[in-house]
Structures are given as C-alpha cells and as structure tokens.
C-alpha cells in the first residue's frame, strides 16, 4: 500500500471522527485533499545546513513492522505459534506489565541545526531542542521523544501522553484534545512536534507566527509506519543514530512478543468498537489501526471481513448480528462511557452476539491501544494474552 493511499484512508477516518467530535482538527490541505510537498528549494551554500539533507516529516514509509516484514521491507520468519490458547470467559482489561518508556541513549546531543519539510509543506529550521513540546491525539510523538533519550527536554504534554515519565509535566490540552496557545507559549518551547489529529489548527499556526518552529508529522498510525515515524522525529531532533537504534529495538520487541504466541485452533473474530456514550458508537474497519493489531495476533478483524469501506462506521443491529464477533475490543474509557460491560447490552445488536452473551469483552487504555509507538511490542503481547486467555 502506498503512502498516498494510507493517507487517504487516514484523512477519511479523521474527517469522519471530526464530524463526530472525536478529533479537534482536520487535514491542513482539506480543500484539495492532497498533502504532497512542494519541490525542495535550493539551499544557501553559505548556511550551516547547506550540506545537510532535509528531513522529511512525511516520508514514504517502508513497509516494515507489518509483522511479516522488518523496518527495511525484508521478510521476517513466521513466529512460532502454538494452538493451546482459549477464548476469555469474562470481561478483561488488557494491561502491559511495565508502562515506562526507556531511552535508547542517555541524553544524546542533538546535531543542529536541522531543516525539516513539515507535512504542511513548510520548510522549518530547528536550531534548539532544549525545550520540546510533542503533542498528538495518540501520545506517539512524545513517547518517541522520550524513547530517543530527550525526555528531560520535554516541557509539557497532551492528555494522551500517559506514561509515568511524563506524568508530572503540565498539560497543554485542558479541553480534551484542544491545544491552548497561551499555555504553550508560557512554557517557552523551542520546537513543537505535532500532527493533524490535534488542534485547533489556528493554535499551531499561531505558535509558528510567534516564531516557534512547528513541525507537522504524518498522522497515520499503523505497524507499517512505526519506523518512519521514529526516523522522522529522530531526524528532526538531530539524533538520527538514536532513531535507528530505537527502530531496531522496537522491531525486536514486536518480534519477541509474537514468538511462542498461544492461539486457538480457529482464529477468533474481533470487533473493535469506538464508543463515547450513547452519542458515538462506531465499528472499526480497514485502516482503523486496530485491524493491524488484530491481524498481528493471528485473529480476524470483523470490520474488514464485513467489507467495510471506511475505518469507522456507525454500528447497526443488523451488522452486529450478521458479524457475530467472538470478542469485543474497545478503549477502556469507551467501555466506561456506556456503563461497563453490562452497558453493551443496550447497543443495537450487541446483546445478540456471542461475544456479549459469553462476556468476551476486552478493553485497553486509550493511551496504549492505538499508540503505535516504541511500546507496541508490549501492547501486542498484552492484547494476545487477553484474547487467548494465556
């Protein structure tokens, strides 16, 4: 799948969720739907960055970490699996044993200045990484920054950045995922890393107008884009060697999480539901992000098998009764918003499914499930343990 196709899927998902009030902003090029970059302008031969390569914040991702290939698109051996797993018989919360983010290097020195082609087409020069703000809907950019060893330079966080090392940082999204310009400027950032999943966009542009270097990164989240996200962030922060080390470590952890996977004789079908009380009830499909995790643990994504054409589709009783998922997967906060596992009975068609009838409900933290950051190996392992009742 090409980057352009992935971006069309993601932009469609974000547009749908934005209309439902799930994300704060849309595609910066919404008038055209095209995020292609303008040609790279010639550099000034007298500048300090003349001989340096321009970092692309939206590179064409190598199809790596898709479980079957590595970060360079090379085939990986199939993981060893055993058919001794069994489906859960009661609701369970999938939890990783260790939520900490460990740096690949202690406080690396950034090689600056760096010029970055932001995903909105702007050429941004970064000359100082002493005060970093990394914000997005998933908490991915901050997690990568900490894992690169630059956590001590991070000055604030969004509500999705939920790992222990960032817990004491001031929150700059006081209203769910809405950025506050005054709160951010008061922290005096020297660089802001962000994407289109958080906003309002006017705030990000206001920061840029105030002289703060603001870089937009690719908003796509999947197993395939983990290496390109890590490399883009590492390049922008002037620590490319640490980026390669982090790519390798993340690949190793994902591979290790699948070795010895205990599965059931028949792959179970899993329906990923995005729930926000009675107002927002969506079934995940191709491109939701959950489909990649479900496939990684050798299970079947219900939305994909139903032939859904969108990453998220409103739930209907007919669809759920037809699908008959073995397991329901959802965010922990989403499950709480409908009153817990018992509240699923009130959603159209769910009471008539095998999953709800047998209590096969799995929830996972919003800050982990679709993060697709350096802790993804632990996420896959925890999800597999919950699905197969290891």
Secondary structure, 3 states (H helix, E strand, C coil): CCHHHHHHHHHHHHHHHHHCCCCCCCCCCCCCCCCCCCCCCCCCCCCCCCCCCCEECCCCCCCCCCCCECCCCCECCCCCEECCCCCCCCCEEECCCCCCCCCCCCCCCCCCCEEEECCCCCEEEECCCCCEEECCCCCHHHHHHHHHHHHHHECEECCCCCCHHHCCCEECCCECCECCHHHHHCCCCCEEEECCCCECHHHHHHHHHCCCEEEECCCCCCCCCHHHHHHHHHHHCCCHHHHHHHHHHHHHHHHHHHCCEECCCCCCEEEEEEEECCCEEEEECCCCCHHHHHHHCCCEEHHHHCCCCCCEEECCHHHHHHHCCCEEEEEHHHHHHCCCHHHHHHCCCHHHCHHHHCCCEEEECCCCCCCCCCCHHHHHHHHHHHHCCC
